[in-house]
Amino acid sequence: MSKMKRNLLAKLKSPFTAAGWFLWFFVYLDLSEYLLEPRQETLKEMIKSLNFHHLLIDYFGASLQACNICQLLLNSVHQTRSAYKKIKLVIKMSKKMHGHVDFITEDNYRPIFRELKSFALLKNPLSIISAVQFHDIHDDNLVLLHRLTSANKKIKRRAKLRRICKKVGGVGLVVSQTALLIALLVFAFHSILGMAAAPALIGCSLALHRKKKMERAQESAGKRLHEGVAGEQLDVAARGVFILIKDFDTMSRMVRRLHNEVEHRKNVSEMCVRIGKCELLDEVVKEFDAQERSFLEQLEELEEHIYLCLLTINRSRGLVIREIMENQ
């Protein structure tokens, strides 16, 4: 990974200052333009000028879609972290109230209820991609994986069949040339003129045989090279899609778990505000405080997984491009 990308990722993961927010919005306008290699404009030019297998174009489209989804999820993670600051504020206000106020009244609880209500009214940022959408993405990538592997197997079968045909054809040529030589010798024995012409005819026959053999060998070598290159490219792309499927399956589970955690906190907060009991609020705050560390760790794990997924996508695209460029 280049120094520029390392710095970019470090900035993306750093705590947001006022200047950091500007950087964040700038980067998230289109993350694919800054992390993906090659960039989309470059890739479009390469597709026009180079001989791309149509499934490789589908692969690059799928990897771009995956990058855009990662971009949305990173946005959701940061929004979730920002929204959770309200819960942290509720915990802080409750601890401060119980630690510094000798006689607690309902008036002391009102600011805490307001913060809790504002959190309950927030939309869950992790709802941006539903379980159904993740399932559709999984199915689409699985179809692409099957198409890539099937095309690669078809190329290998075709190459194997060509090798068999070449061997059979070689045997046929030997038989036909032997028959021709025998015929020429018979002709030579029955004619003095034939005896004089036989060496020349045999020489012409052998020369023609060698020429055809060389032409077939060159044509066969060209086809084998093209098919071998295409097979390698499809194989590398298939491995990239396979890893992408696994990464997104893991990401889907992590997002669902955190989504449910946020929904639980929203529902509990809404219930607490609706009932309006101070004792219930104290219990809710204790629960939030006890679960805070675990929740934030899960959020951090999801964020790290998204970054790793982005880097894996980028690496896979780079490997496919390398296969294409090395065999032009």
C-alpha positions in Angstrom: 0.0 0.0 0.0 1.3 3.4 -0.9 2.3 6.1 1.6 -0.6 8.3 0.3 -3.2 5.6 1.0 -1.7 4.8 4.5 -2.0 8.5 5.3 -5.5 8.7 3.9 -6.7 5.8 6.0 -5.0 7.2 9.1 -6.8 10.5 8.6 -10.1 8.7 8.0 -9.8 6.8 11.3 -8.5 9.8 13.3 -10.8 11.6 15.7 -12.6 14.4 13.9 -11.6 18.0 14.5 -13.3 20.9 12.8 -10.8 20.6 9.9 -11.2 16.8 10.1 -14.9 17.1 9.2 -14.0 19.0 6.0 -11.5 16.3 5.1 -14.1 13.6 5.9 -16.7 15.1 3.6 -14.1 15.6 0.9 -13.0 12.0 1.0 -16.5 10.6 1.2 -17.7 12.4 -1.8 -16.3 9.4 -3.7 -14.0 7.1 -1.8 -13.5 4.9 -4.8 -11.7 7.7 -6.6 -9.1 7.8 -3.9 -8.6 4.2 -2.8 -9.4 2.0 -5.8 -6.7 1.1 -8.3 -7.0 1.6 -11.1 -9.3 4.6 -10.9 -12.6 4.4 -12.8 -11.6 6.8 -15.5 -8.3 4.9 -16.1 -10.2 1.6 -16.1 -12.7 2.8 -18.7 -9.8 3.8 -21.0 -8.1 0.4 -20.5 -11.3 -1.4 -21.3 -11.6 0.6 -24.6 -8.0 -0.1 -25.6 -7.2 -3.5 -24.2 -8.8 -6.9 -24.8 -10.9 -7.5 -21.7 -12.9 -10.6 -21.1 -16.5 -9.5 -20.6 -16.6 -11.3 -17.2 -13.6 -9.2 -16.0 -15.7 -6.1 -16.8 -18.4 -7.5 -14.6 -15.8 -8.2 -11.9 -14.6 -4.6 -11.9 -18.2 -3.5 -11.7 -18.9 -5.7 -8.7 -15.7 -4.5 -6.9 -16.7 -0.9 -7.5 -20.2 -1.6 -6.0 -18.5 -3.3 -3.0 -16.3 -0.2 -2.5 -19.4 2.1 -2.6 -21.1 -0.1 0.0 -18.1 0.1 2.2 -18.2 3.8 1.8 -21.8 3.9 3.0 -21.1 1.7 5.9 -18.1 3.8 7.0 -20.4 6.8 6.9 -22.9 4.8 9.0 -20.3 3.8 11.6 -19.2 7.4 12.1 -22.9 8.6 12.4 -23.5 5.8 14.9 -20.5 6.9 16.9 -21.7 10.5 16.8 -25.2 9.5 17.9 -23.9 7.4 20.7 -22.4 10.5 22.2 -25.9 11.3 23.5 -25.8 8.1 25.5 -22.4 8.9 26.8 -23.7 12.3 27.8 -26.7 10.8 29.6 -24.3 8.5 31.6 -22.1 11.4 32.4 -25.0 13.6 33.5 -26.4 10.9 35.7 -23.1 10.2 37.4 -22.6 13.9 38.0 -26.1 14.3 39.4 -25.7 11.4 41.8 -22.2 12.4 42.8 -22.8 16.2 43.4 -26.4 16.7 44.3 -27.4 15.9 47.8 -31.2 16.1 47.3 -32.3 14.9 43.9 -35.7 16.0 42.5 -37.5 15.3 39.3 -36.2 18.7 38.0 -32.7 17.2 38.1 -33.7 14.4 35.9 -35.4 16.5 33.2 -32.2 17.4 31.2 -31.3 13.7 31.2 -34.7 12.7 29.9 -34.4 15.3 27.2 -31.1 13.8 26.0 -32.5 10.3 26.1 -35.5 11.4 24.1 -33.4 13.0 21.5 -31.4 9.8 21.1 -34.6 7.7 20.9 -35.8 10.0 18.0 -32.7 9.5 16.0 -32.8 7.2 12.9 -30.6 4.2 13.2 -27.6 4.9 10.9 -26.9 1.2 10.4 -30.3 0.8 8.7 -28.8 2.2 5.5 -28.2 -1.4 4.2 -30.8 -4.0 5.2 -30.3 -7.7 5.6 -32.3 -8.2 2.4 -29.9 -6.0 0.5 -26.9 -7.8 1.9 -28.5 -11.1 0.8 -29.0 -9.7 -2.7 -25.4 -8.6 -2.8 -24.3 -12.1 -1.7 -26.4 -13.8 -4.4 -25.1 -11.4 -7.1 -21.5 -12.0 -6.2 -22.1 -15.8 -6.0 -23.6 -15.8 -9.5 -20.5 -13.9 -10.7 -18.2 -16.3 -9.0 -19.9 -19.3 -10.6 -19.7 -17.6 -14.1 -16.0 -16.9 -13.6 -15.2 -20.4 -12.5 -17.4 -22.0 -15.2 -15.7 -19.9 -17.9 -12.3 -20.9 -16.6 -13.2 -24.6 -16.6 -14.6 -24.2 -20.1 -11.3 -22.8 -21.3 -9.4 -25.6 -19.6 -11.6 -28.2 -21.2 -11.2 -26.6 -24.6 -7.4 -26.6 -24.2 -7.5 -30.3 -23.2 -9.6 -31.2 -26.1 -7.3 -29.3 -28.5 -4.3 -31.3 -27.1 -6.1 -34.6 -27.7 -7.1 -33.5 -31.3 -3.6 -32.5 -31.9 -2.3 -35.9 -30.9 -4.9 -37.7 -33.0 -4.2 -35.3 -36.0 -0.5 -36.0 -35.7 -1.1 -39.8 -35.9 -3.4 -39.2 -39.0 -0.7 -37.1 -40.7 1.9 -39.8 -40.2 -0.4 -42.4 -41.6 -1.3 -40.3 -44.6 2.3 -39.4 -45.3 3.3 -43.0 -45.1 0.6 -44.0 -47.5 1.7 -41.3 -49.9 5.3 -42.4 -49.8 4.3 -46.0 -50.5 2.2 -44.9 -53.4 5.1 -42.9 -54.8 7.5 -45.9 -54.5 5.0 -48.2 -56.3 4.7 -45.6 -59.0 8.5 -45.3 -59.2 8.9 -49.1 -59.6 6.5 -49.1 -62.5 8.0 -46.3 -64.4 11.5 -45.1 -65.3 10.1 -41.6 -65.4 8.5 -42.2 -62.1 11.8 -43.3 -60.6 13.3 -40.0 -61.7 10.3 -38.0 -60.4 9.9 -39.8 -57.1 12.6 -38.0 -55.2 11.3 -34.6 -56.2 7.7 -35.6 -55.4 8.8 -37.0 -52.0 10.7 -33.8 -51.3 7.8 -31.6 -52.2 5.5 -33.7 -50.1 7.8 -33.5 -47.0 8.2 -29.8 -47.5 4.5 -29.3 -47.7 4.0 -31.4 -44.6 6.6 -29.4 -42.7 5.0 -26.1 -43.7 1.5 -27.2 -42.7 2.9 -28.6 -39.4 4.6 -25.3 -38.6 1.5 -23.3 -39.4 -0.7 -25.5 -37.2 1.9 -25.3 -34.4 2.0 -21.5 -34.5 -1.8 -21.3 -34.6 -2.1 -23.8 -31.8 0.5 -22.0 -29.7 -1.3 -18.7 -30.2 -4.6 -20.2 -29.1 -3.0 -21.9 -26.1 -1.3 -18.7 -25.0 -4.5 -16.7 -25.4 -6.6 -19.2 -23.5 -4.0 -19.7 -20.8 -3.8 -15.9 -20.2 -7.6 -15.6 -20.1 -7.9 -18.5 -17.8 -5.3 -17.0 -15.4 -7.2 -13.7 -15.4 -10.5 -15.3 -14.7 -9.0 -17.4 -11.9 -7.5 -14.3 -10.2 -10.8 -12.5 -10.5 -12.7 -15.5 -9.1 -10.4 -15.6 -6.1 -11.1 -11.9 -5.5 -14.9 -12.4 -5.7 -14.6 -15.4 -3.3 -12.8 -13.4 -0.7 -15.3 -10.5 -1.2 -18.2 -12.8 -0.5 -16.6 -14.0 2.7 -15.8 -10.5 3.8 -19.3 -9.2 3.1 -20.9 -12.2 4.9 -18.8 -11.3 8.0 -19.6 -7.6 7.6 -23.3 -8.4 7.2 -23.4 -10.3 10.5 -21.5 -7.5 12.3 -23.8 -4.8 10.9 -26.9 -6.8 11.9 -25.6 -7.3 15.5 -24.8 -3.6 15.9 -28.0 -2.5 14.3 -29.9 -4.6 16.8 -27.9 -3.1 19.6 -28.7 0.4 18.5 -32.4 -0.5 18.1 -32.5 -2.0 21.6 -31.0 1.2 23.1 -33.5 3.3 21.1 -36.4 1.2 22.3 -35.3 1.2 25.9 -34.8 5.0 25.8 -38.2 5.6 24.2 -39.9 3.4 26.9 -38.0 5.1 29.7 -39.0 8.6 28.4 -42.6 7.5 27.9 -43.0 6.1 31.4 -41.1 9.0 32.9 -40.0 7.2 36.1 -36.8 8.4 37.7 -36.0 5.0 39.2 -36.4 3.4 35.7 -34.0 6.0 34.3 -31.4 5.1 36.8 -31.6 1.4 35.9 -31.5 2.2 32.2 -28.4 4.4 32.6 -26.7 1.6 34.6 -27.4 -0.9 31.8 -26.0 1.5 29.2 -22.9 2.2 31.3 -22.3 -1.5 31.7 -22.6 -2.2 28.0 -20.8 0.9 26.7 -17.4 -0.6 26.3 -18.6 -3.7 24.5 -20.7 -1.7 22.1 -17.9 0.7 21.2 -15.5 -2.2 20.7 -17.9 -3.9 18.3 -18.2 -0.6 16.4 -14.5 -0.4 16.2 -14.2 -3.9 15.0 -16.8 -3.2 12.2 -14.9 -0.1 11.2 -11.6 -2.0 11.0 -13.2 -4.8 9.0 -14.5 -2.3 6.5 -11.1 -0.8 6.0 -9.6 -4.3 5.6 -12.3 -5.1 3.1 -11.5 -2.0 1.1 -7.8 -2.8 1.0 -8.6 -6.4 0.0 -10.8 -5.2 -2.9 -8.0 -2.9 -4.0 -5.4 -5.6 -3.9 -7.6 -8.0 -5.9 -8.2 -5.4 -8.5 -4.5 -4.8 -8.7 -3.7 -8.5 -9.2 -6.3 -8.8 -12.1 -4.9 -5.6 -13.8 -1.4 -7.0 -13.4 -2.4 -10.2 -15.1 -3.9 -8.2 -18.0 -1.0 -5.9 -18.4 1.7 -8.6 -18.3 0.2 -10.4 -21.2 -0.6 -7.6 -23.6 
